[in-house]
Amino acid sequence: MNIQTLLTPFARKRSAESLSKDRSKIRVGIPKVLNIWNTHQFWIGFLTGIGIKHTNIIFSSNTSEEQAREFGKGRGTVDCCYPVKAMSGHYGELIFGQKNKINVLLSPLIYSLPSVLNGHVMASNTCTRVMAGAESIKSGFMKEKNVFEENGIKYASPYLTLDDRIIIPQQMFDGLKDIFDLSLEETKSAVELGFKALDAFNTKLQKQGREILEQCAKNNKPCVLVLARPYHMDNGIGHEIETDLQAHGYPILWMQYFPTDPDLMNWLFEEDINSGRIKSPFDISDVWPSSYSSNTNEILWAAKIAAKCPWITCVIRLSSYECGMDQPTFTPTQKIVENSGTLFFKFGDLDSTKPTGSVRIRVETIVHYVKKNSGSIIENKLKRIKTKWPLE
Ligand code: SF4
């Protein structure tokens, strides 16, 4: 008699099969450029989630002239702002400069970003040069011959709308399934781990930002807020201007990690909300109605914070040479900040060279004004807010 075997319950499921894949030997290189600066934890969380070892995730080093000279020469693109141009050095360093070769070069095409302002603005898109940067730089490594292939490297560049978490697993799966031999299920759980890591990191830094503000409030001391794009944290792009200032004893807050606790936000924006000028602390329609660009939106929002927050007595605005996105924001941000009596200093054309001498002189000038005026700026700004600072 023929006994039929029930195949399905005993068969190995596809997801289990994929989960057992050993990826511990795969080495992934990520160029530390542009919006990797504010999403790096997502990539670490995702890659370790699919079984890549921490030690096998390699970020390129910070931007430098040497990096560009040694690894990016002859592979540049025309007509690009400096942060994009600098990418060829990062690609080259990962391809040619590793003792242990990488197997995958991961450089995502990020169309939109997670942002504290999502839901309050029209969109959170990246600059078009940022979005297309990965593609244009890749072409510099393929124009004569395929350098990736020649070095046994797979090039991975998933297209991502990071402001829409629901769609990300599918986008990551589409862009990476052939590179890492992924299943959709494991991609989903790894994406979850990626966002968990990113959220945890942001929360940690916001908490530190709040601690700085609390210290300033407690001691009636000033701090400095940096208005810049995430990649200005790269000391080859932002030239450590804020570090020089910090060395003079003024704590630095980066707008990307400004604390967003409801008590603090409501305290700062209560009057504007009550008067109907804005709908929430994250509403920037009063100063920037065409709010489509993520970093730009955040710059305008941070300018409003600087104008309100008593202990921010000085704003440093960083912008790169040839930045088309920043041009229309210069006047509004300066006006918002200066109308509140807060000091405003702009470094507007940062490029590859660090003009050390002039930076030092400007930093000394800034320090002079911060020292001289902070006391009265704090006092005047405190007078304008009628209610008490939440934790005092
Ligand atoms: S935002 Fe400005 S500096 Fe950044 S990539 Fe776009 S144009 Fe270049």
Boltz pocket constraint, residues with backbone or C-beta under 6 A from the ligand:
constraints:
  - pocket:
      binder: B
      contacts: [[A, 81], [A, 82], [A, 83], [A, 84], [A, 127], [A, 128], [A, 129], [A, 130], [A, 229], [A, 320], [A, 321], [A, 322], [A, 323], [A, 324], [A, 325], [A, 326]]
      max_distance: 6.0
